[in-house]
Amino acid sequence: VDWGFKRPSAILWLSINEEGEIHVYREFHGAGLNYEQLARIIHDQSAGEKIEVIVCDYNLWSQTGAVGESGAEIFQRILQGIPILRADKDRIIGWQRIRQYLETQDDLWGMPRSSLTISSSCPKLIEYLPLAQHDSIKVEDIDTTGEADLLDALRYAIMYVTRAQKALRPKSGIQKRFEELN
């Protein structure tokens, strides 16, 4: 989730298979929504699905002033039982990871295949991803003056997935021994 009020908020729903391939199957992109409205959209559009985690822009942890609750607290109240995690916002590594997931490799039948697929039900993400331009100053980053909200949501998700996969990988004998010594 990439939250915005004047700029659009962006939500992506992803599934991950056993090989670690990511499939983006739903998107939401809209401006002028408060935290409660956004959480209700997630709740309603996820009805009947098993959502394991929601990765959000760190702005959700800021206090909203008059309400007294942070966006994360509002999300937790509405989306009970689903962990709400802060996104890793490292932009440079995030874009590198997206490029890695988009690289094609031959599958078992010799057909090129990417580790990231996007459903046709995500037309804005499909439109915005190839339009992303490098920033003129930070060339490893993208220019954020364009439509970057869905791209940021994708970056947050991929950063979470790659870190979660790393944590779940079995440790080598050397890694286990090193941890025992420390």
DOZATOR-487249 format. One record per residue: residue number from 1; x, y, z of N, C-alpha, C in turn; residue in one letter. Coordinates in nm, 2 decimals. Example, Ala and Ser with C-alpha at 12.3 -4.5 7.8 and 13.67 -1.06 7.14 Angstrom:
BEGIN
     i     n.c1     n.c2     n.c3    ca.c1    ca.c2    ca.c3     c.c1     c.c2     c.c3   aa
     1     1.32    -0.57     0.78     1.23    -0.45     0.78     1.32    -0.33     0.78    A
     2     1.28    -0.22     0.71     1.37    -0.11     0.71     1.29     0.00     0.79    S
This chain:
BEGIN
     i     n.c1     n.c2     n.c3    ca.c1    ca.c2    ca.c3     c.c1     c.c2     c.c3   aa
     1     0.08    -0.12     0.00     0.00     0.00     0.00     0.09     0.12     0.00    V
     2     0.07     0.21    -0.10     0.13     0.34    -0.10     0.02     0.44    -0.08    D
     3     0.02     0.51     0.04    -0.09     0.60     0.07    -0.06     0.74     0.02    W
     4    -0.16     0.80    -0.03    -0.16     0.94    -0.07    -0.30     1.00    -0.06    G
     5    -0.31     1.13    -0.05    -0.44     1.19    -0.04    -0.45     1.28    -0.17    F
     6    -0.36     1.37    -0.19    -0.37     1.45    -0.31    -0.32     1.36    -0.43    K
     7    -0.21     1.30    -0.41    -0.16     1.20    -0.50    -0.24     1.07    -0.48    R
     8    -0.25     0.99    -0.57    -0.33     0.87    -0.55    -0.27     0.77    -0.45    P
     9    -0.36     0.70    -0.38    -0.32     0.59    -0.30    -0.31     0.47    -0.40    S
    10    -0.22     0.38    -0.37    -0.21     0.26    -0.46    -0.20     0.13    -0.38    A
    11    -0.28     0.04    -0.42    -0.28    -0.09    -0.35    -0.27    -0.20    -0.46    I
    12    -0.18    -0.30    -0.43    -0.16    -0.41    -0.51    -0.19    -0.54    -0.43    L
    13    -0.25    -0.64    -0.49    -0.27    -0.77    -0.44    -0.18    -0.86    -0.51    W
    14    -0.10    -0.94    -0.44    -0.01    -1.03    -0.50    -0.03    -1.17    -0.45    L
    15     0.01    -1.27    -0.53     0.02    -1.41    -0.48     0.17    -1.45    -0.52    S
    16     0.22    -1.54    -0.44     0.35    -1.59    -0.45     0.35    -1.74    -0.45    I
    17     0.41    -1.80    -0.56     0.41    -1.95    -0.56     0.53    -2.01    -0.49    N
    18     0.54    -2.14    -0.49     0.64    -2.21    -0.42     0.78    -2.18    -0.47    E
    19     0.79    -2.14    -0.60     0.92    -2.11    -0.66     0.96    -1.96    -0.63    E
    20     0.87    -1.89    -0.56     0.90    -1.75    -0.53     0.86    -1.65    -0.64    G
    21     0.79    -1.70    -0.74     0.74    -1.61    -0.85     0.62    -1.53    -0.80    E
    22     0.62    -1.41    -0.84     0.51    -1.31    -0.79     0.41    -1.29    -0.90    I
    23     0.28    -1.30    -0.87     0.18    -1.26    -0.96     0.09    -1.15    -0.90    H
    24     0.09    -1.03    -0.97     0.01    -0.92    -0.93    -0.13    -0.94    -0.99    V
    25    -0.24    -0.96    -0.91    -0.37    -1.00    -0.97    -0.47    -0.89    -0.95    Y
    26    -0.45    -0.79    -0.87    -0.55    -0.68    -0.85    -0.48    -0.55    -0.82    R
    27    -0.54    -0.44    -0.86    -0.49    -0.31    -0.83    -0.60    -0.22    -0.79    E
    28    -0.57    -0.12    -0.70    -0.66    -0.01    -0.68    -0.57     0.12    -0.68    F
    29    -0.62     0.22    -0.74    -0.55     0.35    -0.76    -0.65     0.46    -0.75    H
    30    -0.65     0.54    -0.65    -0.74     0.65    -0.63    -0.70     0.75    -0.53    G
    31    -0.74     0.88    -0.56    -0.70     0.99    -0.47    -0.81     1.03    -0.38    A
    32    -0.78     1.11    -0.28    -0.88     1.17    -0.19    -0.94     1.08    -0.09    G
    33    -0.87     0.97    -0.06    -0.93     0.88     0.04    -0.85     0.89     0.17    L
    34    -0.92     0.88     0.28    -0.86     0.88     0.41    -0.82     0.73     0.45    N
    35    -0.75     0.71     0.56    -0.70     0.58     0.60    -0.82     0.48     0.61    Y
    36    -0.93     0.53     0.68    -1.04     0.44     0.70    -1.10     0.39     0.57    E
    37    -1.12     0.48     0.47    -1.18     0.44     0.34    -1.09     0.35     0.27    Q
    38    -0.96     0.37     0.28    -0.86     0.28     0.21    -0.86     0.14     0.28    L
    39    -0.87     0.14     0.41    -0.87     0.01     0.48    -1.00    -0.07     0.44    A
    40    -1.11     0.00     0.43    -1.23    -0.06     0.39    -1.23    -0.12     0.25    R
    41    -1.16    -0.05     0.16    -1.14    -0.10     0.02    -1.07    -0.23     0.03    I
    42    -0.96    -0.23     0.10    -0.88    -0.35     0.11    -0.97    -0.47     0.17    I
    43    -1.04    -0.43     0.28    -1.13    -0.53     0.34    -1.23    -0.59     0.24    H
    44    -1.30    -0.50     0.18    -1.41    -0.54     0.09    -1.36    -0.62    -0.04    D
    45    -1.25    -0.57    -0.10    -1.20    -0.64    -0.22    -1.12    -0.76    -0.19    Q
    46    -1.09    -0.79    -0.06    -1.02    -0.91    -0.02    -1.11    -1.01     0.04    S
    47    -1.24    -0.99     0.04    -1.34    -1.08     0.10    -1.32    -1.22     0.05    A
    48    -1.31    -1.32     0.14    -1.29    -1.46     0.10    -1.15    -1.50     0.07    G
    49    -1.06    -1.40     0.07    -0.92    -1.44     0.04    -0.84    -1.45     0.17    E
    50    -0.73    -1.52     0.16    -0.64    -1.53     0.28    -0.53    -1.43     0.25    K
    51    -0.53    -1.32     0.32    -0.43    -1.22     0.32    -0.33    -1.24     0.43    I
    52    -0.21    -1.27     0.40    -0.11    -1.30     0.50    -0.05    -1.18     0.57    E
    53    -0.03    -1.07     0.49     0.04    -0.95     0.54     0.00    -0.84     0.45    V
    54     0.00    -0.72     0.51    -0.01    -0.59     0.43     0.11    -0.51     0.45    I
    55     0.18    -0.48     0.35     0.30    -0.40     0.36     0.27    -0.25     0.32    V
    56     0.29    -0.16     0.41     0.25    -0.02     0.39     0.36     0.08     0.39    C
    57     0.34     0.19     0.32     0.42     0.30     0.33     0.43     0.35     0.47    D
    58     0.55     0.39     0.52     0.57     0.43     0.66     0.48     0.55     0.70    Y
    59     0.43     0.62     0.60     0.34     0.73     0.64     0.22     0.69     0.72    N
    60     0.18     0.56     0.71     0.06     0.51     0.79     0.09     0.52     0.94    L
    61     0.22     0.52     0.98     0.25     0.52     1.12     0.25     0.67     1.18    W
    62     0.23     0.77     1.10     0.22     0.90     1.14     0.09     0.93     1.20    S
    63     0.09     1.01     1.31    -0.04     1.05     1.37    -0.11     1.15     1.28    Q
    64    -0.25     1.13     1.27    -0.32     1.21     1.18    -0.38     1.34     1.24    T
    65    -0.34     1.37     1.36    -0.39     1.49     1.43    -0.52     1.48     1.50    G
    66    -0.63     1.53     1.44    -0.76     1.53     1.50    -0.81     1.39     1.54    A
    67    -0.78     1.29     1.45    -0.84     1.16     1.48    -0.77     1.09     1.60    V
    68    -0.64     1.12     1.62    -0.57     1.06     1.73    -0.51     0.92     1.70    G
    69    -0.57     0.85     1.60    -0.51     0.72     1.56    -0.42     0.74     1.44    E
    70    -0.32     0.66     1.43    -0.23     0.66     1.31    -0.31     0.58     1.21    S
    71    -0.26     0.59     1.08    -0.32     0.51     0.98    -0.31     0.36     1.00    G
    72    -0.19     0.32     1.06    -0.17     0.18     1.09    -0.26     0.13     1.19    A
    73    -0.29     0.21     1.29    -0.39     0.17     1.39    -0.53     0.16     1.33    E
    74    -0.57     0.25     1.24    -0.70     0.24     1.17    -0.70     0.11     1.09    I
    75    -0.59     0.08     1.02    -0.59    -0.04     0.94    -0.60    -0.16     1.03    F
    76    -0.53    -0.16     1.14    -0.54    -0.28     1.23    -0.68    -0.30     1.29    Q
    77    -0.75    -0.19     1.31    -0.88    -0.20     1.37    -0.98    -0.26     1.26    R
    78    -0.97    -0.21     1.14    -1.06    -0.26     1.03    -1.02    -0.39     0.98    I
    79    -0.89    -0.42     0.96    -0.84    -0.54     0.90    -0.79    -0.63     1.01    L
    80    -0.87    -0.66     1.11    -0.83    -0.74     1.22    -0.76    -0.87     1.19    Q
    81    -0.65    -0.90     1.25    -0.59    -1.02     1.24    -0.48    -1.03     1.13    G
    82    -0.48    -0.93     1.04    -0.38    -0.92     0.93    -0.26    -0.84     0.98    I
    83    -0.14    -0.89     0.98    -0.03    -0.81     1.02    -0.01    -0.69     0.92    P
    84     0.02    -0.57     0.98     0.04    -0.45     0.90     0.19    -0.42     0.92    I
    85     0.27    -0.43     0.81     0.41    -0.41     0.82     0.46    -0.28     0.75    L
    86     0.56    -0.22     0.81     0.62    -0.10     0.74     0.71    -0.15     0.62    R
    87     0.69    -0.08     0.51     0.77    -0.11     0.39     0.91    -0.07     0.41    A
    88     1.00    -0.15     0.34     1.14    -0.11     0.33     1.14    -0.02     0.21    D
    89     1.17     0.11     0.24     1.17     0.21     0.13     1.30     0.23     0.06    K
    90     1.39     0.14     0.07     1.52     0.16     0.00     1.49     0.16    -0.15    D
    91     1.49     0.28    -0.21     1.45     0.29    -0.35     1.54     0.22    -0.45    R
    92     1.67     0.24    -0.43     1.77     0.19    -0.52     1.77     0.04    -0.53    I
    93     1.78    -0.02    -0.41     1.77    -0.17    -0.40     1.64    -0.22    -0.45    I
    94     1.53    -0.15    -0.42     1.40    -0.19    -0.46     1.38    -0.19    -0.61    G
    95     1.43    -0.09    -0.68     1.42    -0.09    -0.83     1.51    -0.20    -0.89    W
    96     1.63    -0.23    -0.82     1.72    -0.34    -0.87     1.64    -0.47    -0.86    Q
    97     1.57    -0.49    -0.75     1.49    -0.61    -0.73     1.38    -0.63    -0.83    R
    98     1.31    -0.52    -0.86     1.21    -0.52    -0.96     1.27    -0.56    -1.10    I
    99     1.38    -0.50    -1.13     1.45    -0.54    -1.26     1.48    -0.69    -1.26    R
   100     1.53    -0.74    -1.14     1.57    -0.88    -1.14     1.44    -0.97    -1.16    Q
   101     1.33    -0.93    -1.10     1.21    -1.01    -1.11     1.16    -1.01    -1.26    Y
   102     1.18    -0.90    -1.33     1.14    -0.88    -1.46     1.23    -0.95    -1.57    L
   103     1.35    -0.98    -1.53     1.44    -1.05    -1.62     1.38    -1.19    -1.66    E
   104     1.40    -1.22    -1.78     1.34    -1.35    -1.83     1.45    -1.46    -1.82    T
   105     1.41    -1.58    -1.79     1.49    -1.70    -1.80     1.41    -1.81    -1.86    Q
   106     1.48    -1.90    -1.93     1.41    -2.01    -1.99     1.35    -2.10    -1.89    D
   107     1.22    -2.14    -1.91     1.16    -2.24    -1.82     1.20    -2.38    -1.87    D
   108     1.14    -2.48    -1.81     1.17    -2.62    -1.84     1.15    -2.66    -1.99    L
   109     1.07    -2.58    -2.06     1.04    -2.61    -2.20     1.11    -2.51    -2.29    W
   110     1.20    -2.43    -2.24     1.28    -2.34    -2.31     1.21    -2.21    -2.35    G
   111     1.10    -2.18    -2.28     1.03    -2.06    -2.31     1.07    -1.95    -2.21    M
   112     1.09    -1.83    -2.26     1.13    -1.72    -2.16     1.02    -1.69    -2.06    P
   113     1.06    -1.68    -1.94     0.96    -1.65    -1.83     1.02    -1.56    -1.73    R
   114     0.94    -1.47    -1.68     0.98    -1.37    -1.58     0.93    -1.42    -1.45    S
   115     0.99    -1.38    -1.34     0.95    -1.42    -1.20     0.84    -1.32    -1.15    S
   116     0.81    -1.22    -1.23     0.70    -1.13    -1.20     0.60    -1.12    -1.32    L
   117     0.48    -1.16    -1.29     0.37    -1.15    -1.39     0.26    -1.05    -1.33    T
   118     0.20    -0.98    -1.43     0.10    -0.89    -1.39    -0.03    -0.92    -1.47    I
   119    -0.14    -0.94    -1.40    -0.27    -0.97    -1.46    -0.32    -0.86    -1.54    S
   120    -0.40    -0.89    -1.64    -0.46    -0.79    -1.73    -0.56    -0.71    -1.65    S
   121    -0.60    -0.76    -1.53    -0.69    -0.68    -1.44    -0.62    -0.57    -1.36    S
   122    -0.49    -0.54    -1.40    -0.41    -0.43    -1.34    -0.36    -0.34    -1.45    C
   123    -0.46    -0.28    -1.52    -0.42    -0.20    -1.64    -0.33    -0.08    -1.61    P
   124    -0.35    -0.01    -1.50    -0.27     0.10    -1.47    -0.12     0.06    -1.44    K
   125    -0.10    -0.04    -1.36     0.03    -0.09    -1.34     0.10    -0.13    -1.47    L
   126     0.03    -0.20    -1.56     0.08    -0.24    -1.69     0.12    -0.12    -1.77    I
   127     0.03    -0.01    -1.76     0.06     0.11    -1.83     0.18     0.19    -1.78    E
   128     0.19     0.20    -1.64     0.29     0.29    -1.58     0.43     0.22    -1.57    Y
   129     0.44     0.09    -1.56     0.57     0.03    -1.54     0.66     0.06    -1.66    L
   130     0.62     0.04    -1.78     0.72     0.06    -1.89     0.74     0.21    -1.91    P
   131     0.66     0.30    -1.86     0.67     0.44    -1.87     0.77     0.51    -1.77    L
   132     0.81     0.43    -1.67     0.90     0.48    -1.57     1.03     0.52    -1.63    A
   133     1.07     0.64    -1.60     1.20     0.70    -1.65     1.30     0.72    -1.53    Q
   134     1.43     0.71    -1.57     1.53     0.73    -1.47     1.53     0.87    -1.42    H
   135     1.56     0.90    -1.30     1.57     1.03    -1.24     1.70     1.09    -1.30    D
   136     1.69     1.22    -1.34     1.80     1.29    -1.40     1.92     1.30    -1.31    S
   137     1.90     1.31    -1.18     2.01     1.33    -1.08     2.05     1.19    -1.02    I
   138     1.95     1.12    -0.97     1.98     0.99    -0.91     1.94     0.88    -1.02    K
   139     2.04     0.85    -1.10     2.01     0.77    -1.22     1.97     0.62    -1.18    V
   140     1.99     0.58    -1.06     1.95     0.44    -1.02     1.81     0.44    -0.97    E
   141     1.75     0.56    -0.96     1.61     0.58    -0.91     1.52     0.61    -1.03    D
   142     1.39     0.61    -1.00     1.30     0.66    -1.11     1.26     0.80    -1.08    I
   143     1.22     0.87    -1.18     1.17     1.01    -1.17     1.03     1.00    -1.11    D
   144     1.01     1.06    -0.99     0.89     1.05    -0.92     0.79     1.16    -0.95    T
   145     0.82     1.24    -1.05     0.72     1.34    -1.09     0.61     1.28    -1.18    T
   146     0.63     1.16    -1.23     0.52     1.09    -1.30     0.44     1.00    -1.21    G
   147     0.37     0.91    -1.27     0.28     0.82    -1.19     0.36     0.71    -1.12    E
   148     0.41     0.74    -1.00     0.50     0.64    -0.93     0.43     0.56    -0.82    A
   149     0.30     0.59    -0.79     0.23     0.54    -0.68     0.22     0.38    -0.69    D
   150     0.17     0.33    -0.80     0.16     0.19    -0.81     0.30     0.12    -0.82    L
   151     0.39     0.19    -0.88     0.53     0.14    -0.88     0.59     0.13    -0.74    L
   152     0.56     0.23    -0.66     0.61     0.23    -0.52     0.55     0.11    -0.45    D
   153     0.42     0.09    -0.47     0.35    -0.02    -0.40     0.41    -0.15    -0.44    A
   154     0.45    -0.17    -0.57     0.51    -0.29    -0.62     0.65    -0.30    -0.56    L
   155     0.72    -0.19    -0.55     0.86    -0.20    -0.49     0.85    -0.24    -0.34    R
   156     0.75    -0.19    -0.27     0.74    -0.23    -0.13     0.71    -0.38    -0.12    Y
   157     0.63    -0.43    -0.20     0.59    -0.57    -0.20     0.71    -0.66    -0.23    A
   158     0.78    -0.62    -0.34     0.90    -0.71    -0.38     1.01    -0.70    -0.27    I
   159     1.03    -0.59    -0.21     1.13    -0.58    -0.10     1.09    -0.67     0.01    M
   160     0.96    -0.67     0.05     0.91    -0.76     0.15     0.93    -0.91     0.11    Y
   161     0.89    -0.94    -0.01     0.90    -1.08    -0.05     1.04    -1.13    -0.05    V
   162     1.13    -1.05    -0.11     1.27    -1.10    -0.11     1.33    -1.11     0.03    T
   163     1.30    -1.02     0.12     1.35    -1.03     0.25     1.29    -1.15     0.33    R
   164     1.16    -1.18     0.30     1.09    -1.29     0.37     1.15    -1.42     0.31    A
   165     1.17    -1.43     0.18     1.23    -1.55     0.12     1.37    -1.58     0.18    Q
   166     1.45    -1.47     0.19     1.58    -1.49     0.25     1.58    -1.54     0.39    K
   167     1.48    -1.49     0.47     1.47    -1.54     0.61     1.42    -1.68     0.62    A
   168     1.35    -1.73     0.51     1.30    -1.87     0.52     1.40    -1.97     0.46    L
   169     1.50    -1.92     0.39     1.60    -2.02     0.33     1.67    -2.10     0.43    R
   170     1.69    -2.22     0.41     1.77    -2.30     0.50     1.91    -2.25     0.51    P
   171     1.96    -2.25     0.63     2.10    -2.20     0.65     2.20    -2.31     0.63    K
   172     2.31    -2.27     0.57     2.42    -2.36     0.55     2.49    -2.40     0.68    S
   173     2.57    -2.50     0.67     2.64    -2.55     0.79     2.73    -2.44     0.85    G
   174     2.80    -2.36     0.76     2.88    -2.26     0.80     2.80    -2.15     0.87    I
   175     2.69    -2.11     0.82     2.60    -2.01     0.88     2.56    -2.05     1.02    Q
   176     2.52    -2.18     1.03     2.47    -2.23     1.16     2.58    -2.23     1.26    K
   177     2.70    -2.27     1.22     2.82    -2.27     1.31     2.86    -2.13     1.35    R
   178     2.86    -2.04     1.26     2.89    -1.90     1.29     2.79    -1.84     1.39    F
   179     2.66    -1.87     1.38     2.56    -1.83     1.47     2.58    -1.89     1.61    E
   180     2.62    -2.01     1.61     2.65    -2.08     1.74     2.76    -2.02     1.82    E
   181     2.86    -1.97     1.74     2.98    -1.91     1.81     2.95    -1.77     1.85    L
   182     2.85    -1.70     1.80     2.82    -1.57     1.84     2.71    -1.56     1.93    N
